[in-house]
Structures are given as structure tokens and as C-alpha cells.
């Protein structure tokens, strides 16, 4: 089987796992091209959201969802809905990004989305400097 | 050095592992006192603390009380603060001015230059049993100063201070030699005890920016740290020479955050005083934290002491003086340029006391962590498992960095910690660790 398929809008979707790899009510971290994603299976549906917590830039942890079926960040306890990425509990304020999923013969394909043009993402590059946005209203 | 513990096995720089025993084991502590603290140069005082003849301060060097005193001949000396008669603690004040030092027990008296000048009931001794010229105060073996920072060393084999500091002087100059007048101490140092092993403090002050958003999470939540937790991850981790390390971290891209946020009126003279590569480093950075091996640390940082105050810089030096395997006495000094205005002195003092020192909002978070780290690492079971120092070790040094030593880009990483622990291991295991 091919590792990629086309989405309905013609985007390249990347195979990330098989349905059999996913247990109900558990979060799995996968890589799709440049993107690190969190995928969650509910019955015969699979949802994919961005895997980095929008609060403190820590990757969400694989494992059980909360008893309410939410994703809980291990660092500060922010909670997100796996359905639409929305914030359900502080301290996060911005939602996770939802990625399109396609199921084909028991295999899961996900749209990795555009590669983010993140200014100065690599802080270990010689001469890299922080952007004004990273400092917000500090001071 | 120690018979009972294999020191060399306790630090693995390649793997990035450090044994928990180094923070709690009494045998390691003893090996450390002998191999490190009785041989390395230790910071004692700044010349501005003893400006006049007769001025003295009491400090510690390798855990022993030392008197730093300005002689009538203008020379600043350092002596063991112990009378030659019964060993009494000669001078019992932290600081003061004395024309003579009189022992509180039987009254033997010494000049500020350390000579025994009078002995009670001197006529009852004969010449054979009292030679005052042989009974002066015990001198610290080597005493020298760099830019007003007075250091002492108990070993005559240890290289001279200039050689010991080596390339760290390039970076120290950016902090303490950036104006013609240099820096001076503001007020007496703060001094307090912490139930931690001294190396947790040093570990943090080799340049640990990656604890900020966790240990100081409440401060981040108030908005006193930038909103993006990666904002403070830029800059460089630097090994100036051997165990002398620091980080330099840029602030937001605004002129106010250049030159460590120092007052605009001082900047022309700073630009004039520093060399070109030093100027480049100073201009591009707002924060620097580091350690002169083994236990003199510094912080040049911009902080907000509260929600209404603008970020204000301060420069503090501190020593982490071990007083036992799991206890440390901290001395923390605030420094300011001699040329600084009264207005800036007030602002930098306020910024410092609100955030650091025993009541500072940052320092309290740190001490809580260091104390609990120390307590946990005492456990015999805990000691079976090493601690982890593996962040960003794959990053190569920047060959084009303008300063001496090695500089690894990015300030989130554990390179400088490992440089410190590697050097610590050499002093505890080698006859001539400086070779």
C-alpha cells in the first residue's frame, strides 16, 4: 500500500498508523512528514490534532484520555477536546489545530498541514535571535 | 583522593550522567574539601568593602573563617581569623574598622598587617618561650585580586590567579570592567543558610534557563517572564576555560534590552571601554549567568520586581560556601558601576532585593527546589540511580563566536553543567588538575 493518498481537496495525506494500533480512549503520538500529531480513536472514527500544547510548548503525552474523554497536558494540566482541538481547561487559551484524517483499508492517513514558517524555530543555530512576538508585552 | 569512594565513577561527562551521591555523601564532601576547596582560588571580598586602612570583613575560605583586612600600609591581606594563643576566633564582627585586633580570650593583640604586637603579662615569658615575630596571624597562602575582586587560595601549588581565571577574564571584564571606574559593592552582602548541597546552586548558575517556566511558573503566569517559553532559549552556553562557564541570552529586539539593559547614560562609556568582541557580546545580550569555578557565581539580569515596574538590570555575585554535605552558606553581593547615578542605584537595588536574595521571589523558588533535590538525593535507594544532564549535547560549538573558549548556540542545554562537573571531578582525582 502506498504511504500517501490524496485528500478530497488534492492535498497529500500521510499514512501514520493502522486502526489496529489504536485503542479506544487512548492518545497516540505520530509523525506525519514535518508534523508531530496526536491521534485519538473513538469507535470507528479517528481524529488528529497538533501534538504540542499551545500553552507551554510541551508535547502532549501518549496514553489514556481523561474520564471525560479529553486530552490533558502533562505539564500544567491544560485540557483539550480531541474532537475539535478546543480548550476545555486552562491554562491554555489557544486550541490545538485539527488535521484531516482519512481511513483506507484499516490504515490511517493524515494531512500534515503546511510546514509552519516559524521564525527562529531553531534556537541552536548560530546567531539565532528571538522575535519581538516571542517577548509579547514583557516589560 | 578519597579512599572510600570512587570519585571518578560519579561523573560521566560523555553520557551526561552524574551520581546523586555527590550531593549528599559525607565521604564525597571530605574529598571535596581536601581536593577542591583547599586548593582552588576562592572569592573573599571586593576591595570596595574595605576601602580604608583598618577596614576588615570576615569571610570563609574552604570552610575556615578568614579576615580580609586593609593594612595601614595600603595592602589588603587575608588571615585565618584565629588567635595563635588558644585559637580563639579573633575578630567576632562581620565587618568593621580596627586599629588593632585584640583577642577576646586573653587579649593577645595584632596589627592590621597581622603581626602579634602585644601579649598580656608579656614580662612573664622569657625570650625562649615567646618570639612574637613568629606568632603573627596565619596568612592565607595566596591572595590576589582581579578588577577589585579579592581571592584567596590555601595551596601554593595552585597557579596564580590570572592564570587560574584565564579566558574567564574576557567575560568578567564585560561585567565588572566595562567602565573606567569598574564596579563597587552596594551595601553589605546578604548572607544566609540553605539546606542544600552547594553544587545544586552552582549547577543552576552554570546557566540554567530551562527551569524558568517550571520552577518560576507563578512568576511566568503573572506575566513577569515573556509569554513564549522559548523566548529565553536563544544565545550561547559558554565554556570560557575549564570549569569557568556562563550563558549569554538576548532579550527582546529593542535598544532597551541591549547592553544588559544598563542605563542609556552609561552606554557611551561602556562602548569605549570594552574591546570590539566584548562590545559585540554586551550589545547583543540582556542576560548572563555563570560561575567562576568552583563556587563564585554571578547573574547579570533584567527583571521586573513587580507588575508595575519596568525590567531593570542588576549584577549580583554570590558564593555557595559548603558548611556540610547538605548545607550551604550563601553570600550575595549587589554590584553597581562606580559611575552610576543615584536614581539607577535605587532602581537596581530594588530590582535585586525584590527578586533575589533570601526574600526574593525568584530565589525562594530556587531554594525550595535545591533543598528538596538535596533531601531526595540522600536516599540510599535513590543513590542507585544517576541524574540526567543530556540536553542539547548534540549541538556543535559555533566556530565564529567572537569570544574565547567554546560557545554552543542556544541557552537551553546542559553543556555548561557538564563542564562544571567534569572540572569538579578533575580537582577531586588529580594531583595537578590545572595542568
Contacts between the chains, C-beta under 8 A, distances in Angstrom:
chain1	res1	chain2	res2	distance
A	56	B	213	6.0
A	56	B	229	5.1
A	57	B	228	7.4
A	57	B	229	5.1
A	57	B	230	6.0
A	75	B	214	7.7
A	76	B	217	7.5
A	91	B	221	7.2
A	120	B	234	7.2
A	123	B	230	6.4
A	123	B	233	4.3
A	123	B	234	5.1
A	123	B	409	7.4
A	123	B	410	4.4
A	123	B	411	7.5
A	123	B	412	6.7
A	124	B	392	6.2
A	124	B	395	4.5
A	124	B	408	7.6
A	124	B	409	4.9
A	124	B	410	3.7
A	124	B	413	7.6
A	125	B	409	6.1
A	126	B	398	4.1
A	126	B	400	6.5
A	126	B	401	7.4
A	126	B	409	4.8
A	127	B	398	7.9
A	127	B	409	7.5
A	128	B	234	5.6
A	128	B	409	6.6
A	128	B	410	7.5
A	129	B	234	5.9
A	129	B	250	5.6
A	129	B	253	6.6
A	130	B	226	7.9
A	130	B	228	7.8
A	130	B	230	7.8
A	130	B	231	5.0
A	130	B	232	7.9
A	130	B	234	5.0
A	130	B	250	6.2
A	130	B	251	7.9
A	130	B	252	6.9
A	130	B	253	7.3
A	131	B	253	7.2
A	132	B	252	5.9
A	132	B	253	5.5
A	132	B	254	7.6
A	133	B	228	7.4
A	134	B	226	6.1
A	134	B	227	7.6
A	134	B	228	3.9
A	134	B	230	6.6
A	134	B	231	3.9
A	134	B	252	7.8
A	135	B	226	4.4
A	135	B	227	7.7
A	135	B	228	7.4
A	135	B	231	5.4
A	135	B	251	7.3
A	135	B	252	3.6
A	136	B	226	5.8
A	136	B	227	4.0
A	136	B	228	7.1
A	137	B	223	7.2
A	137	B	227	7.8
A	138	B	223	7.6
A	138	B	225	7.3
A	138	B	226	4.4
A	138	B	227	7.5
A	138	B	231	7.8
A	138	B	252	6.4
A	138	B	311	7.1
A	139	B	252	7.3
A	139	B	256	7.4
A	139	B	257	8.0
A	139	B	302	7.9
A	139	B	304	7.0
A	139	B	310	5.7
A	139	B	311	4.4
